[in-house]
Each structure stands twice: as C-alpha cells, then as structure tokens.
C-alpha cells in the first residue's frame, strides 16, 4: 500500500473542510431533509418573528397573538403546503444565524446585502423599500439636500444603513448616531434633532404609534430604495426557493403584497394620510 504524501494529505484535508463548510447550517446537513421536504412532510412552516417590528410583526401583549403583514403572508404561503405556521422569536441581526442553524425556514424583510448572501439565499424582492426621514412639525424636506445643511440636526441608529445614507448624502448636517431607533425617536420628540433618517416602513410605523413626532417624507435627488426580501437556507435542493419565488411573483402581481403591507401599517396605528403617495409595493 502506497503511503500518502504530505501534499496528498493536505489536499484531502482541504477538500473535507470545504465540504463541511458548504454543508454547515443547511437543512439537509442538519436533518437529512431539505426545507421543501421537511415543510411538506411535517406540514409546519417555521418563520422568524421580531417583536415590536411593525408593520411586519405585531404582538398582542395580553393574548400573545401575532399579527402584521409578514404574519398574513406566512399564513398564505403555508396554505400551499396545507401547513401550520410556527413562530420563532428572533431579531433582525439574528435572523440569518437562525436560518443557518435550521431554526427557521423563512426570514422576512431582509435587505440582501453581499455579506448576508455569503451565508443564506434570497428570494425575489418582496417590496422595493425607499428611504427618507421623519421630520419635526413644520419642517418639510423633499430632497437629501434639504437635510444637508450645518443648521440641520439628524438622528440615526448606530451602524445602520440609515447612518450610511445620512453620512453620504448629508455630510454638512450635524449627525448624531444613537444605539437604538427608539433613542432616535426620543431625540426628535424632545426637540434635540430636526429629523430621523429611516426606511419608509419603519418611519410610517413609528408615526402610527406617535403621530406627534412629525411627518414622514420620502427623499429624492437621489431617490434611494433597496429591495426587501425573504431569506431562506442555502441548500442543493432548490424546490423551496422556487415555490417561495412563485408565491411572491403571483401575489405581488395580484396586489396582495401591497394590501398586506398597508393593512399591517393600519393595524399598527398608521393612518392612510400618513402613507406617502409615492410609496409603491
């Protein structure tokens, strides 16, 4: 028997490590079943839910019942498999990890960043999500340039895309980065800042809870919008992704996605008058 060379052993080790990395975190590696097979056989669809993240997720504290746009969407998708939806509490930051760990089958409302795409797969866009700001009463900006002035005070949540956009398009403004979005809104409410840069859904949902904050404005010159997608596990069996994509295209074409999003906003307290006319789904 020929003794393997060091080079051969190294190559074998690298190949084994590569296979483990490719298989790590996938549903098939963890359970022997793909997501499609597991959902179909168990009739159980596990979704990640984020407390307090309207209009996608709303939780009744008294009853523990979940509602919101993402809850309605998941219930409709589950009908394809005659399945029941099961909720797994998570955060926006942990949703990708929960997909990799096979704790959930679907994560809603994720921006498909290149970093996330290294770990999971994204379905077709759910909505195209524009960015703007909540401005204090009496201040009505329409462009990023209206915020880009030394006299304007802007709040953002630290390390977020909101901060990236504010620093890129409003470098002349006084920008304060807070740890949490709630801190941004408190600064606006107490008059410490003039505007809070937020994605449209988050901004309108915040006004639904506290209309006295001001008015939400989608900003132009440039118009900035990113897709908001459903995240799924990366796995060789693509049937689950194909079904999710077909479901998305079908319901977006029928206008159901728009209806679910608006209903989620209204359920969270937003009024039709607070939804900018430029906002489309």
C-alpha angles and dihedrals in degrees: 000000000000115000111235117245124239089249091053092049091049091050091049091049092050091049091050092048091049092052091050092050092049092050098041115112097008122128091235093052092049102042109009089246130094119232090256092053094044096049092045095047098040096035087220125125114194116202131180113242124196116207115233094010102128140208087029099042128023122171126196104225092204098051103020089231118150124221138158140099096300092047091054091047093050091049091053093047091048089060089068088066097031084242136149121236118238121194124223114187114229141142132248088255095049099042093089091049091049090054091050091048091051092241093126137024098209138027119196132215101012123155107231099236119176089243092056091045088063088068110027141021125248126219122217115298116286093198137345102243119210126203132226139124147270104241126198118257111286094022112101112176118181101177137038086246090065087063096040097089132109090237094058120091116205130190124205136168111258118261094003132126085252089065092046091053095044093051092045099047102026105040093145094056125089103255123193119189115208126194095239136029089236088062090054091053093046090053089053093046092051094047097249092124136026099219144009117215109225142154111261099253093049093045095049091045090052091052089050088062095041116017091177090074092083134250133320116237127189105219126223139192085087111022104212120199134155131192118258109212145181114252122217136178118275108243139146093247104078098183094101092052090047092053092047091049092049090048091050095048092046096050095041089053092050092049093245094124090056092048093050092048094050092045089052091052093048092047088055091056102267119139126221089245090061093058110090114237090230091062111107133170 
